[in-house]
């Protein structure tokens, strides 16, 4: 949304006040992964090192 303060406030209020907008925002994929990076890395290392 950029750096326009008015637009930031408008969008934030939309998310906070409209359950439909909030639900659409939280139902997408997590851009930071699944929170299990350590487990994935350990499994790869275990497989590679025997």
N, CA, C and O atoms as a Tripos MOL2 file, in Angstrom:
@<TRIPOS>MOLECULE
protein
  200   199    50     0     0
PROTEIN
NO_CHARGES

@<TRIPOS>ATOM
      1 N           0.8020   -1.1940    0.0000 N.3       1 UNK1
      2 CA          0.0000    0.0000    0.0000 C.3       1 UNK1
      3 C           0.8390    1.2500    0.0000 C.2       1 UNK1
      4 O           0.3010    2.3510   -0.1120 O.2       1 UNK1
      5 N           2.1350    1.1130    0.1210 N.am      2 UNK2
      6 CA          3.0000    2.2780    0.0400 C.3       2 UNK2
      7 C           3.2130    2.9660    1.3740 C.2       2 UNK2
      8 O           3.0940    2.3480    2.4320 O.2       2 UNK2
      9 N           3.5290    4.2520    1.3150 N.am      3 UNK3
     10 CA          3.8680    5.0090    2.5180 C.3       3 UNK3
     11 C           2.9020    6.1630    2.8010 C.2       3 UNK3
     12 O           3.1520    6.9760    3.6910 O.2       3 UNK3
     13 N           1.8160    6.2350    2.0570 N.am      4 UNK4
     14 CA          0.8310    7.2980    2.2590 C.3       4 UNK4
     15 C           0.1150    7.0830    3.5970 C.2       4 UNK4
     16 O          -0.6240    6.1090    3.7430 O.2       4 UNK4
     17 N           0.3190    7.9730    4.5750 N.am      5 UNK5
     18 CA         -0.2860    7.7810    5.9030 C.3       5 UNK5
     19 C          -1.8040    7.6460    5.8660 C.2       5 UNK5
     20 O          -2.3690    6.8490    6.6140 O.2       5 UNK5
     21 N          -2.4620    8.4030    5.0200 N.am      6 UNK6
     22 CA         -3.9280    8.3230    4.9440 C.3       6 UNK6
     23 C          -4.3680    6.9520    4.4380 C.2       6 UNK6
     24 O          -5.3240    6.3720    4.9540 O.2       6 UNK6
     25 N          -3.6720    6.4400    3.4340 N.am      7 UNK7
     26 CA         -4.0120    5.1220    2.9000 C.3       7 UNK7
     27 C          -3.7250    4.0260    3.9240 C.2       7 UNK7
     28 O          -4.4930    3.0700    4.0410 O.2       7 UNK7
     29 N          -2.6310    4.1580    4.6590 N.am      8 UNK8
     30 CA         -2.2940    3.1680    5.6970 C.3       8 UNK8
     31 C          -3.3890    3.1260    6.7570 C.2       8 UNK8
     32 O          -3.8250    2.0460    7.1570 O.2       8 UNK8
     33 N          -3.8330    4.2950    7.2150 N.am      9 UNK9
     34 CA         -4.8940    4.3560    8.2290 C.3       9 UNK9
     35 C          -6.1870    3.7740    7.6720 C.2       9 UNK9
     36 O          -6.8730    3.0130    8.3550 O.2       9 UNK9
     37 N          -6.5220    4.1300    6.4300 N.am     10 UNK10
     38 CA         -7.7590    3.6320    5.8110 C.3      10 UNK10
     39 C          -7.7550    2.1090    5.7340 C.2      10 UNK10
     40 O          -8.7390    1.4610    6.0890 O.2      10 UNK10
     41 N          -6.6360    1.5360    5.2650 N.am     11 UNK11
     42 CA         -6.5540    0.0800    5.1310 C.3      11 UNK11
     43 C          -6.5320   -0.6130    6.4940 C.2      11 UNK11
     44 O          -7.1570   -1.6590    6.6660 O.2      11 UNK11
     45 N          -5.8250   -0.0420    7.4510 N.am     12 UNK12
     46 CA         -5.7880   -0.6270    8.7930 C.3      12 UNK12
     47 C          -7.1830   -0.6460    9.4090 C.2      12 UNK12
     48 O          -7.5860   -1.6430   10.0080 O.2      12 UNK12
     49 N          -7.9080    0.4370    9.2650 N.am     13 UNK13
     50 CA         -9.2770    0.4880    9.7950 C.3      13 UNK13
     51 C         -10.1750   -0.5140    9.0860 C.2      13 UNK13
     52 O         -11.0450   -1.1270    9.7040 O.2      13 UNK13
     53 N          -9.9600   -0.6760    7.7970 N.am     14 UNK14
     54 CA        -10.7470   -1.6460    7.0480 C.3      14 UNK14
     55 C         -10.5220   -3.0530    7.5940 C.2      14 UNK14
     56 O         -11.4740   -3.8080    7.7900 O.2      14 UNK14
     57 N          -9.2610   -3.4000    7.8380 N.am     15 UNK15
     58 CA         -8.9420   -4.7240    8.3790 C.3      15 UNK15
     59 C          -9.5150   -4.9010    9.7830 C.2      15 UNK15
     60 O         -10.0340   -5.9670   10.1140 O.2      15 UNK15
     61 N          -9.4210   -3.8710   10.5990 N.am     16 UNK16
     62 CA         -9.8820   -3.9610   11.9830 C.3      16 UNK16
     63 C         -11.4020   -3.9560   12.1170 C.2      16 UNK16
     64 O         -11.9470   -4.5540   13.0450 O.2      16 UNK16
     65 N         -12.0820   -3.2890   11.2010 N.am     17 UNK17
     66 CA        -13.5280   -3.0830   11.3550 C.3      17 UNK17
     67 C         -14.3870   -3.9860   10.4700 C.2      17 UNK17
     68 O         -15.5880   -4.1030   10.7140 O.2      17 UNK17
     69 N         -13.8230   -4.6140    9.4710 N.am     18 UNK18
     70 CA        -14.6090   -5.4370    8.5510 C.3      18 UNK18
     71 C         -14.1550   -6.8910    8.6610 C.2      18 UNK18
     72 O         -13.0710   -7.2380    8.1940 O.2      18 UNK18
     73 N         -14.9820   -7.7450    9.2790 N.am     19 UNK19
     74 CA        -14.5890   -9.1500    9.4600 C.3      19 UNK19
     75 C         -14.2670   -9.8600    8.1390 C.2      19 UNK19
     76 O         -13.3960  -10.7290    8.1030 O.2      19 UNK19
     77 N         -14.9580   -9.4990    7.0630 N.am     20 UNK20
     78 CA        -14.6870  -10.1190    5.7650 C.3      20 UNK20
     79 C         -13.3020   -9.7740    5.2570 C.2      20 UNK20
     80 O         -12.5890  -10.6430    4.7560 O.2      20 UNK20
     81 N         -12.9160   -8.5150    5.3820 N.am     21 UNK21
     82 CA        -11.5800   -8.0840    4.9580 C.3      21 UNK21
     83 C         -10.5260   -8.7740    5.8120 C.2      21 UNK21
     84 O          -9.5150   -9.2510    5.2960 O.2      21 UNK21
     85 N         -10.7630   -8.8230    7.1070 N.am     22 UNK22
     86 CA         -9.8110   -9.4830    8.0150 C.3      22 UNK22
     87 C          -9.6510  -10.9570    7.6430 C.2      22 UNK22
     88 O          -8.5310  -11.4640    7.5830 O.2      22 UNK22
     89 N         -10.7570  -11.6400    7.3960 N.am     23 UNK23
     90 CA        -10.7060  -13.0660    7.0770 C.3      23 UNK23
     91 C          -9.9420  -13.3100    5.7810 C.2      23 UNK23
     92 O          -9.1740  -14.2680    5.6920 O.2      23 UNK23
     93 N         -10.1400  -12.4620    4.7810 N.am     24 UNK24
     94 CA         -9.3900  -12.6100    3.5340 C.3      24 UNK24
     95 C          -7.8950  -12.4050    3.7600 C.2      24 UNK24
     96 O          -7.0700  -13.0740    3.1380 O.2      24 UNK24
     97 N          -7.5530  -11.4830    4.6480 N.am     25 UNK25
     98 CA         -6.1530  -11.2070    4.9140 C.3      25 UNK25
     99 C          -5.4750  -12.3940    5.6090 C.2      25 UNK25
    100 O          -4.3590  -12.7650    5.2460 O.2      25 UNK25
    101 N          -6.1340  -12.9870    6.5940 N.am     26 UNK26
    102 CA         -5.5040  -14.0490    7.3790 C.3      26 UNK26
    103 C          -5.6080  -15.4300    6.7410 C.2      26 UNK26
    104 O          -4.9620  -16.3650    7.2120 O.2      26 UNK26
    105 N          -6.3980  -15.5830    5.6900 N.am     27 UNK27
    106 CA         -6.5820  -16.9140    5.1160 C.3      27 UNK27
    107 C          -5.5660  -17.2380    4.0310 C.2      27 UNK27
    108 O          -5.5750  -18.3540    3.5100 O.2      27 UNK27
    109 N          -4.6910  -16.3070    3.6730 N.am     28 UNK28
    110 CA         -3.6650  -16.5730    2.6570 C.3      28 UNK28
    111 C          -2.4990  -17.3360    3.2500 C.2      28 UNK28
    112 O          -2.4220  -17.5330    4.4620 O.2      28 UNK28
    113 N          -1.5930  -17.7630    2.3860 N.am     29 UNK29
    114 CA         -0.4230  -18.4900    2.8730 C.3      29 UNK29
    115 C           0.5020  -17.5770    3.6770 C.2      29 UNK29
    116 O           0.5760  -16.3730    3.4300 O.2      29 UNK29
    117 N           1.1880  -18.1580    4.6210 N.am     30 UNK30
    118 CA          2.1210  -17.4030    5.4480 C.3      30 UNK30
    119 C           3.3950  -17.1500    4.6480 C.2      30 UNK30
    120 O           4.0460  -18.1070    4.2280 O.2      30 UNK30
    121 N           3.7680  -15.8970    4.4250 N.am     31 UNK31
    122 CA          4.9690  -15.6270    3.6240 C.3      31 UNK31
    123 C           6.2690  -16.0190    4.3350 C.2      31 UNK31
    124 O           7.3350  -16.0060    3.7190 O.2      31 UNK31
    125 N           6.1910  -16.3630    5.6050 N.am     32 UNK32
    126 CA          7.3840  -16.7030    6.3790 C.3      32 UNK32
    127 C           7.5390  -18.1960    6.5790 C.2      32 UNK32
    128 O           8.3930  -18.6240    7.3550 O.2      32 UNK32
    129 N           6.7400  -18.9980    5.9020 N.am     33 UNK33
    130 CA          6.8630  -20.4470    6.0060 C.3      33 UNK33
    131 C           5.9240  -21.0390    7.0400 C.2      33 UNK33
    132 O           4.9630  -20.3980    7.4650 O.2      33 UNK33
    133 N           6.2140  -22.2630    7.4380 N.am     34 UNK34
    134 CA          5.3170  -22.9910    8.3360 C.3      34 UNK34
    135 C           5.7860  -23.0220    9.7890 C.2      34 UNK34
    136 O           5.1560  -23.6600   10.6330 O.2      34 UNK34
    137 N           6.8970  -22.3310   10.0830 N.am     35 UNK35
    138 CA          7.3780  -22.2920   11.4600 C.3      35 UNK35
    139 C           8.1630  -23.5230   11.8730 C.2      35 UNK35
    140 O           8.4930  -23.6890   13.0480 O.2      35 UNK35
    141 N           8.4610  -24.3770   10.9210 N.am     36 UNK36
    142 CA          9.1650  -25.6200   11.2540 C.3      36 UNK36
    143 C          10.4870  -25.7320   10.5110 C.2      36 UNK36
    144 O          10.9050  -26.8380   10.1680 O.2      36 UNK36
    145 N          11.1530  -24.6090   10.2570 N.am     37 UNK37
    146 CA         12.4120  -24.6150    9.4980 C.3      37 UNK37
    147 C          13.4540  -25.5120   10.1490 C.2      37 UNK37
    148 O          14.1400  -26.2690    9.4620 O.2      37 UNK37
    149 N          13.5770  -25.4310   11.4670 N.am     38 UNK38
    150 CA         14.5590  -26.2500   12.1740 C.3      38 UNK38
    151 C          14.3350  -27.7330   11.9530 C.2      38 UNK38
    152 O          15.2880  -28.4810   11.7400 O.2      38 UNK38
    153 N          13.0960  -28.1600   12.0010 N.am     39 UNK39
    154 CA         12.7740  -29.5700   11.7850 C.3      39 UNK39
    155 C          13.0890  -29.9830   10.3520 C.2      39 UNK39
    156 O          13.6170  -31.0700   10.1150 O.2      39 UNK39
    157 N          12.7660  -29.1130    9.3980 N.am     40 UNK40
    158 CA         13.0680  -29.4220    7.9990 C.3      40 UNK40
    159 C          14.5750  -29.5350    7.7790 C.2      40 UNK40
    160 O          15.0330  -30.4490    7.0940 O.2      40 UNK40
    161 N          15.3390  -28.6220    8.3480 N.am     41 UNK41
    162 CA         16.7990  -28.6410    8.1960 C.3      41 UNK41
    163 C          17.3750  -29.8830    8.8510 C.2      41 UNK41
    164 O          18.2560  -30.5230    8.2770 O.2      41 UNK41
    165 N          16.9030  -30.2390   10.0360 N.am     42 UNK42
    166 CA         17.3960  -31.4320   10.7280 C.3      42 UNK42
    167 C          17.1300  -32.6850    9.8990 C.2      42 UNK42
    168 O          17.9850  -33.5660    9.8160 O.2      42 UNK42
    169 N          15.9720  -32.7670    9.2970 N.am     43 UNK43
    170 CA         15.6360  -33.9350    8.4780 C.3      43 UNK43
    171 C          16.5640  -34.0210    7.2560 C.2      43 UNK43
    172 O          17.0230  -35.1070    6.9030 O.2      43 UNK43
    173 N          16.8370  -32.8860    6.6170 N.am     44 UNK44
    174 CA         17.7380  -32.8620    5.4610 C.3      44 UNK44
    175 C          19.1530  -33.2740    5.8800 C.2      44 UNK44
    176 O          19.8030  -34.0700    5.2010 O.2      44 UNK44
    177 N          19.6180  -32.7280    6.9970 N.am     45 UNK45
    178 CA         20.9650  -33.0610    7.4790 C.3      45 UNK45
    179 C          21.0530  -34.5430    7.8550 C.2      45 UNK45
    180 O          22.0350  -35.2130    7.5360 O.2      45 UNK45
    181 N          20.0440  -35.0360    8.5200 N.am     46 UNK46
    182 CA         20.0360  -36.4480    8.9100 C.3      46 UNK46
    183 C          20.0800  -37.3440    7.6640 C.2      46 UNK46
    184 O          20.7760  -38.3580    7.6390 O.2      46 UNK46
    185 N          19.3390  -36.9550    6.6580 N.am     47 UNK47
    186 CA         19.3150  -37.7270    5.4130 C.3      47 UNK47
    187 C          20.6690  -37.6600    4.7070 C.2      47 UNK47
    188 O          21.1560  -38.6660    4.1920 O.2      47 UNK47
    189 N          21.2670  -36.4810    4.6870 N.am     48 UNK48
    190 CA         22.5400  -36.2890    3.9840 C.3      48 UNK48
    191 C          23.7110  -36.9300    4.7190 C.2      48 UNK48
    192 O          24.6420  -37.4240    4.0830 O.2      48 UNK48
    193 N          23.6770  -36.9290    6.0410 N.am     49 UNK49
    194 CA         24.8020  -37.4300    6.8300 C.3      49 UNK49
    195 C          24.6360  -38.8840    7.2870 C.2      49 UNK49
    196 O          25.5650  -39.5010    7.8080 O.2      49 UNK49
    197 N          23.4450  -39.4000    7.0780 N.am     50 UNK50
    198 CA         23.2100  -40.7810    7.4430 C.3      50 UNK50
    199 C          22.8070  -40.8870    8.8370 C.2      50 UNK50
    200 O          22.5630  -41.9890    9.3270 O.2      50 UNK50
@<TRIPOS>BOND
     1     1     2 1
     2     2     3 1
     3     3     4 2
     4     3     5 am
     5     5     6 1
     6     6     7 1
     7     7     8 2
     8     7     9 am
     9     9    10 1
    10    10    11 1
    11    11    12 2
    12    11    13 am
    13    13    14 1
    14    14    15 1
    15    15    16 2
    16    15    17 am
    17    17    18 1
    18    18    19 1
    19    19    20 2
    20    19    21 am
    21    21    22 1
    22    22    23 1
    23    23    24 2
    24    23    25 am
    25    25    26 1
    26    26    27 1
    27    27    28 2
    28    27    29 am
    29    29    30 1
    30    30    31 1
    31    31    32 2
    32    31    33 am
    33    33    34 1
    34    34    35 1
    35    35    36 2
    36    35    37 am
    37    37    38 1
    38    38    39 1
    39    39    40 2
    40    39    41 am
    41    41    42 1
    42    42    43 1
    43    43    44 2
    44    43    45 am
    45    45    46 1
    46    46    47 1
    47    47    48 2
    48    47    49 am
    49    49    50 1
    50    50    51 1
    51    51    52 2
    52    51    53 am
    53    53    54 1
    54    54    55 1
    55    55    56 2
    56    55    57 am
    57    57    58 1
    58    58    59 1
    59    59    60 2
    60    59    61 am
    61    61    62 1
    62    62    63 1
    63    63    64 2
    64    63    65 am
    65    65    66 1
    66    66    67 1
    67    67    68 2
    68    67    69 am
    69    69    70 1
    70    70    71 1
    71    71    72 2
    72    71    73 am
    73    73    74 1
    74    74    75 1
    75    75    76 2
    76    75    77 am
    77    77    78 1
    78    78    79 1
    79    79    80 2
    80    79    81 am
    81    81    82 1
    82    82    83 1
    83    83    84 2
    84    83    85 am
    85    85    86 1
    86    86    87 1
    87    87    88 2
    88    87    89 am
    89    89    90 1
    90    90    91 1
    91    91    92 2
    92    91    93 am
    93    93    94 1
    94    94    95 1
    95    95    96 2
    96    95    97 am
    97    97    98 1
    98    98    99 1
    99    99   100 2
   100    99   101 am
   101   101   102 1
   102   102   103 1
   103   103   104 2
   104   103   105 am
   105   105   106 1
   106   106   107 1
   107   107   108 2
   108   107   109 am
   109   109   110 1
   110   110   111 1
   111   111   112 2
   112   111   113 am
   113   113   114 1
   114   114   115 1
   115   115   116 2
   116   115   117 am
   117   117   118 1
   118   118   119 1
   119   119   120 2
   120   119   121 am
   121   121   122 1
   122   122   123 1
   123   123   124 2
   124   123   125 am
   125   125   126 1
   126   126   127 1
   127   127   128 2
   128   127   129 am
   129   129   130 1
   130   130   131 1
   131   131   132 2
   132   131   133 am
   133   133   134 1
   134   134   135 1
   135   135   136 2
   136   135   137 am
   137   137   138 1
   138   138   139 1
   139   139   140 2
   140   139   141 am
   141   141   142 1
   142   142   143 1
   143   143   144 2
   144   143   145 am
   145   145   146 1
   146   146   147 1
   147   147   148 2
   148   147   149 am
   149   149   150 1
   150   150   151 1
   151   151   152 2
   152   151   153 am
   153   153   154 1
   154   154   155 1
   155   155   156 2
   156   155   157 am
   157   157   158 1
   158   158   159 1
   159   159   160 2
   160   159   161 am
   161   161   162 1
   162   162   163 1
   163   163   164 2
   164   163   165 am
   165   165   166 1
   166   166   167 1
   167   167   168 2
   168   167   169 am
   169   169   170 1
   170   170   171 1
   171   171   172 2
   172   171   173 am
   173   173   174 1
   174   174   175 1
   175   175   176 2
   176   175   177 am
   177   177   178 1
   178   178   179 1
   179   179   180 2
   180   179   181 am
   181   181   182 1
   182   182   183 1
   183   183   184 2
   184   183   185 am
   185   185   186 1
   186   186   187 1
   187   187   188 2
   188   187   189 am
   189   189   190 1
   190   190   191 1
   191   191   192 2
   192   191   193 am
   193   193   194 1
   194   194   195 1
   195   195   196 2
   196   195   197 am
   197   197   198 1
   198   198   199 1
   199   199   200 2
@<TRIPOS>SUBSTRUCTURE
     1 UNK1         2 RESIDUE 1 A UNK
     2 UNK2         6 RESIDUE 1 A UNK
     3 UNK3        10 RESIDUE 1 A UNK
     4 UNK4        14 RESIDUE 1 A UNK
     5 UNK5        18 RESIDUE 1 A UNK
     6 UNK6        22 RESIDUE 1 A UNK
     7 UNK7        26 RESIDUE 1 A UNK
     8 UNK8        30 RESIDUE 1 A UNK
     9 UNK9        34 RESIDUE 1 A UNK
    10 UNK10       38 RESIDUE 1 A UNK
    11 UNK11       42 RESIDUE 1 A UNK
    12 UNK12       46 RESIDUE 1 A UNK
    13 UNK13       50 RESIDUE 1 A UNK
    14 UNK14       54 RESIDUE 1 A UNK
    15 UNK15       58 RESIDUE 1 A UNK
    16 UNK16       62 RESIDUE 1 A UNK
    17 UNK17       66 RESIDUE 1 A UNK
    18 UNK18       70 RESIDUE 1 A UNK
    19 UNK19       74 RESIDUE 1 A UNK
    20 UNK20       78 RESIDUE 1 A UNK
    21 UNK21       82 RESIDUE 1 A UNK
    22 UNK22       86 RESIDUE 1 A UNK
    23 UNK23       90 RESIDUE 1 A UNK
    24 UNK24       94 RESIDUE 1 A UNK
    25 UNK25       98 RESIDUE 1 A UNK
    26 UNK26      102 RESIDUE 1 A UNK
    27 UNK27      106 RESIDUE 1 A UNK
    28 UNK28      110 RESIDUE 1 A UNK
    29 UNK29      114 RESIDUE 1 A UNK
    30 UNK30      118 RESIDUE 1 A UNK
    31 UNK31      122 RESIDUE 1 A UNK
    32 UNK32      126 RESIDUE 1 A UNK
    33 UNK33      130 RESIDUE 1 A UNK
    34 UNK34      134 RESIDUE 1 A UNK
    35 UNK35      138 RESIDUE 1 A UNK
    36 UNK36      142 RESIDUE 1 A UNK
    37 UNK37      146 RESIDUE 1 A UNK
    38 UNK38      150 RESIDUE 1 A UNK
    39 UNK39      154 RESIDUE 1 A UNK
    40 UNK40      158 RESIDUE 1 A UNK
    41 UNK41      162 RESIDUE 1 A UNK
    42 UNK42      166 RESIDUE 1 A UNK
    43 UNK43      170 RESIDUE 1 A UNK
    44 UNK44      174 RESIDUE 1 A UNK
    45 UNK45      178 RESIDUE 1 A UNK
    46 UNK46      182 RESIDUE 1 A UNK
    47 UNK47      186 RESIDUE 1 A UNK
    48 UNK48      190 RESIDUE 1 A UNK
    49 UNK49      194 RESIDUE 1 A UNK
    50 UNK50      198 RESIDUE 1 A UNK
